[in-house]
Amino acid sequence: MDQQDVTVRSADGSPSLRPPAALATGLRRAGILYPFLILFIVLSVSSGPFFTKVNLLDILDQQASTLIIAAAGTLVLVAGGIDLSVGAVYALAGVTAAHLALFAPPGVAVLAGVAVGLGVALIATLAMSFVVSGLASLVTGGNLVIDYAHPGFADLARTSFLTVNTSTWTMLAVVVALAVVLSRTTAGRYMYASGSNAEAARLSGVRVQGIKLLTFVLSGGAAALGGVIDASRVLSAQASNGETTLTFTVLAGIVVGGTSILGGEGAMWRTVVGVLFIALIGNGFDLLGLNPLYEQIALGGILLIAVGLDAWSRLRQT
């Protein structure tokens, strides 16, 4: 399509999109926001307990770790990578912290758990996830680690400030910090450049491999922090603590939020909405007493609609 077909001149002489292209751009940028708002309204009307402070804060508390991991995962995808080891790192960090908390000060246990994630992030691959899973099983002997006798370990996630748990406050701090890194720093611009065209970025002086390494380290640290927070929240941890499910949920939240799996495009707020959208589906099924067997079907169908809307808007813009 010729450029004249899609642009007009604004009052100051600068090019602007014609209405159809502008609409497509608006839909593309909003992405998952529309399905999220529709689902939120439907649940608010159909379920009395849904739109309550207790339930909404509970959703944020339960999704704190997932949001932390997804926020860092957004950086990885934007830079053109993909981290499939987050579930394994999450489990290893959780069991490491929970195990150390049995006989060491809570602060030491927390720092050790996060350090584990930062360490293995340097070699984060799918094969490495199996190694990490094996290490988690080795630490626990394949058993569930329970810390009910050491409630001090729960302070990381359960301490309340202004009626909001520290797990949620931690999540907000991490998400905001990573959003600033992605949108307001030179490193963030280099992430977009590396994901859009790695060779062009390299020729422009960007250390592409260094940028990608940075995103993987942040992703590993976030996965470890998420694992430690959840272990603190429930005072227990297990080596096989939903690794595959967590990895899928994180990637689904990022991608359905509008971050391109091919790299070079994405925004932190979209990831947050994408993860919460998935969380609302599960919460709605619980509150409405619906058959959980249909939850995955409903989730898949709604995600397809959301992704289809995004694909259509991209096509219209093109």
N, C-alpha and C positions, 0 to 999 in steps of 0.2 A: 504494500500500500504506500502510495506517495505521501511524503511528510505533510503536504498541503491538505491532505484528506483528514488528518487527525489533529491538526493544530490550527489555531487562530491567533490573531494578535490581540493582546490585552491593551488597556488604555495607555500603558507606558511603553508599548511597543514590544514587550517580551512575549514569547510564544506561550500559549496556554492550550490545554486539551479541549477538544470539542465535547459536548455533553455525553455521547456514548462512551468515548474513551475515558472521560472523567469519571463516569459512573463505574466503569470496569476497574479503574484505579482505586476508587473509593471502596468497592467491594473487596478488592484484593488486599487493601491495607487493613480493612476491618476484619476480614477473614472469619475466624471462629467466633467473633464477638456476637454476631446475630444469632446463631444457634444457641450460644450460651445464654443470651438474654431470654430467648424464647423458652428454653428449658427451665430457667430460673423462675419465670413467671408461671409456667404450668405447674411446677412443684409448689410454688407459693399458694396457688389457688386450690390445688388438689390435696395438699397435705397441711393440716394445721400446725404440726410440730416443726415443719421445715423452716419457715421464716421466723425463727426464734433465735435470740442471741446465743443460747446454749448450743443449739444444733449447728449454727454457722461457725461459731468458734471451735466446735468439735471437729468440723470438716477441716478447718485451717490447721488445727493441731495434728490431726491424722495425716494430712498431706504435707506437713512441714518438710519432712525429709525428702519426699518426692520432688517438691518444688525446688529445694536446694540443689538436688542432683540434676534436675532438668535445667535449671538456670545455667549451671556450668556446662551441661551437655549442649546447650544452645551455642555457646562459644565454639565448641568442638565442631558442630555441624556447619556453622557459619564459615569457619576456617577451612572447610573441605574435608574434615575427618569424621569418624564415627567411633564411639567408645562402647564396645560391647562387654566390657569387664566391670561396669559399675555395680551390677548385682553381686558379683563375687567380692568386690572390694567392700561393698556395704556390709556383707555378711562377715567378712574377716575382721573388719574394724569393730563391728558390734560385739563379736564374741571375744576379741582381744580386750576391749575395754571392760566388758562384763566379767571376764575371767580375772583380770588384774584387780578389779574392784572388790574381789572377794578377800584380798589380803593387802591391798595397797590403798593409799589415799585416793579419793575420787578424782582429784585433779590430775594425778599421775596417770590413772587409767584412761581418762579422756584424752590427754595429750598423746599417749601411746597409741590409742586407737586411730587418731587422726594421722599420726606419723606413719603408720602402716600404709594408709591410703596414699599419702604423698610418695612413699617409697616405691610401691608397686606401679604407680601411675607412669613411671618412666618407661615401663615395658608393657603398657596396657594393650593387649591384643586378645582376640577370642581364645587363642590357645592358653594365654596367660591366665584367663579366667578359670580354667580348669585347675591350674597350679594353685591359684589363690583359694579356690574352693577346697582343694586338698589340704592346704595349710590350715584353713578354718576348722576342718574336721579333725586335724591333728591336734590343734590347740584344745579342742573340747572333748576329744575322744569320741566324737559323734553324738555326744549328749547335749541336752538342753542346759545352758548355764542359767541358774536362777540366783538373783541377788536380793531376794525379799528381806534377808537379814541385814542388809546394808543399805538402808533407805537414803543415806547421804548421796549415793550415786544418782538418785532420782532428781536431785536438785537442778541438774543441767536442763532437764526438759519440763519438770513439773512445778517449778517455782512460779508463783503467780504474781504479776505486776499489772495493776489496773485491770484486774479480772482476766488478763490474757496470759497464757502460759509462756514460759521462756522459750519453749521450742518454737512457738509462733514468732516471738520477737527475734529469735536467732535467724529464722527463715527470712523475715522481712529485711533484716540487716544484710544478709548474704545476697539476696535477690537484688536489692537496691545497689549494693556495691558492684556486683557483676554487671548490672544494667549500665552503670556509669562507665565501667571499663569498656563495655562494648560500644556505647554510643558517644562517649565524650573523651576518649583517649586515643593517642596515636596507635597503641597496641590494638585497640578495637578496629580502627580503620585498616590496619594491616590484616586483621582477621578477615574482614570483608574482601579485601583485595586478594588475599591468598585463596579464598574460597571461590571467588569469581573467575580468576585466571591466574593460576599459580606461576606460570612461566612469565607472564607479563609483570606480575608483582616482583618476581625474582630479578628481572631485568631492570626494574625500577629501584632496586636496592633493598627490597624487603627480604629479610631472612626468613623465608617461608617455613623451613623446617624448625627454626627456633620458635616461631609463632605457634606452629602446631604443637610443638612440645609443651609450650606454656599452657595451651588449652587443655592438653591431656593431664598435666599436673594439677590444674585447677579442677578438672573433672574428678580425678582420683581423690583429691582432698575433699571435695564436696560429697562424694560417695561415702568416704570414710566418716565425715561429720554426720551425714544422714544416718549411717549405721549406728554410730555412738548415741545420737539423739534418740533413736527408736529403742535402743537397748536401755537407755536411761528412762524412757517414758513407760516401758512395760516391765522394767527391772528383770529382763531376761533376754537371752539371745541364743540363736542356733545357727550352725554352719550352713544349713540348707534353708535359710530363711527367705523363701520366695525370690531367689535370684533371677530366674527367667521371667517371672511375672513383673518384677520391679523394672528390669531392663526394658521389657516391652512397654510398660506403662509410661516410663520416662520418654522413650523414643516416640511413642504415639502422641503424648502430650506436646512434645516439641514440634513434630511434623504437622499434626492437625492444627496447631496454633499458627502455622504459616511459615515456619522456617524450612527452607528448601533442603532436602536431603542431599542435593547436589552441591550445596555450599554457596556462599556469597550473598545470601539473603536471609533475613530473619530479624526479630526484635524480641526483647525480653518480655514485654507485656503480653505479647501473643502467646509465648510459652506458658506464662502464668495462667492466662485464660484457658488455654488448651488443657493443662493439667487439671484445673478446677472443673472444667466441663466434664471430663471423664469421672472426676470425683462425684459430681452431682448425679450422674447416672446411677452409680452404685448407691449413693445415699437415698435417691428416690426409690429405687427398688426395695431398699430396706424399710423405709417409712410407709410405703404403700402396700407392703406385704406381697409383692409380686414374686412369681416363680423365678428364683435366681438362675434357673437353666436358660431363661430367655434373655438374661442380662447381656451376655456376650453377643447374642444375635442383635439386640437393640443397639449395643455399643458399636458393633461393626457397621450396621446400617446408617446410624447417625454420623459416624466418622466418614463414611463414603459420601454422604450428602455434603458434609462440610468440605471435604477434599474436592468433590466435584464442583462446588461453588467456587472454590479457589481456582481450580483449573479453568473454569469457564471465564472467570474474570481476567485471568492471565491471557487467555485466547482473545478476548475482546480488546484488551489493551494492545496486544500485538497487531 
